[in-house]
């Protein structure tokens, strides 16, 4: 699961049997109490019922795979919509895609709807009078100039690719990486010194993976090649002083590199990008990536914001699933959306996947009657190598456009 | 020598949670996604809001929301305009 906190919005994406919507009213209260956002349903912010009025709310999910295992309001879309309708007035709920196949749900409020924040305690609801939401117009016409979100939801992952996200496999990869690093260091040392006897090899490196490796590499001093191949020490077995990270984070970083995730937004194009990844035990993987605005490049003001991507993987064959989500704008000076989709799909090789592209109309910069300049860019998404596009559904909202595509392996 | 720029995000790990996490009994699956916006852009926060908006809220405060959701913080990647929380489950 992941959470992204911006000055003006919060994104919370949670997996499994989490009860995401149960945290919603607490979130609205915190926004009022700790961030100072306006509230209208209480006399004082000290009132625990005080809830900030949102500008806009999105809630979405893939169709339910195991609804009986879900607690709270998450057993059905109907219950989730009821929970949201009880909280916000004027929301709209949609189902996108095949009813009898993979589909996607969306609940959305618009800036000009009324909102009904209710109490934190459902057993003692106060009068739920309609409260106007925060609709203050802005100089930018109400929307960010560059708001688009791409989400890829993948099921039926290729079993061989899914193996990468098991602890056992990750340990082997980490061990092999250390072995190769040590061998490379030896070659360099031999080249420089001609004789290794009695010397100590120290490698100063840059990324989290290699930082993790620094301590472990000391193990390689004066070892034979045969010793090297089995000398990886799990972080969990190191002393506290040696632990610069946790094993889950260290192996998460190893797997990010090994599976190709680190190259989705390569540092050659996104120099300050950074990934925080975690490999769960015995399996499962989560990663967040931050792509800061370039510091020393001439970019438009609309580009000067920090973007994110996030990945979650459940590799077990019975319920294999992976998701990728990003708000890094496609095209411009970075990678095209179609390139991103092909790269991500190549990592997991799913049997089926959906792609949703949610884009503010201000982003693509054309009116409904004009020929969109980004059409060619979008058309590239129609053909993903090795897959047949089954559905393409467009929803035209007031200020957003949603394109849902569904693909199956050929 | 590695010289990160000022824009490079900073990582903080919650060792109390992340070091001994076991997902053996966890049921995973498709996620639920919630976005709550309080303003259209970071530079159009309403009157009364703190200059940093939601970024002014400490991670300790968010824990009370995440407790209700059944998630725990594994680590936080902090950047100038965004904090990225990696969560359990």
Interface residues (C-beta under 8 A of the other chain):
Chain A: X1 X2 X3 X4 X5 X6 X7 X8 X9 X10 X11 X12 X13 X14 X15 X16 X17 X18 X19 X20 X21 X22 X23 X24 X26 X27 X28 X30 X31 X34 X35 X36 X37 X38 X52 X54 X55 X56 X57 X58 X59 X60 X61 X62 X63 X64 X65 X66 X69 X74 X111 X134 X136 X138 X139 X140 X142 X143 X144 X145 X151 X153 X204 X206 X208 X236 X243 X245 X246 X247 X248 X249 X271 X272 X274 X276 X277 X278 X280 X281 X282 X283 X284 X286 X287 X288 X289 X290 X292 X293 X294 X295 X296 X305 X306 X308 X310 X312 X314 X316 X319 X321 X323 X325
Chain B: X1 X2 X4 X5 X6 X7 X8 X9 X11 X13 X15 X18 X19 X21 X22 X23 X24 X26 X27 X28 X29 X30 X31 X32 X33 X34 X35 X36 X37 X38 X39 X40 X41 X42 X44 X45 X46 X47 X48 X49 X50 X52 X53 X54 X55 X56 X57 X58 X61 X62 X64 X65 X66 X68 X69 X70 X71 X74 X75 X77 X79 X80 X81 X82 X83 X84 X85 X86 X87 X88 X89
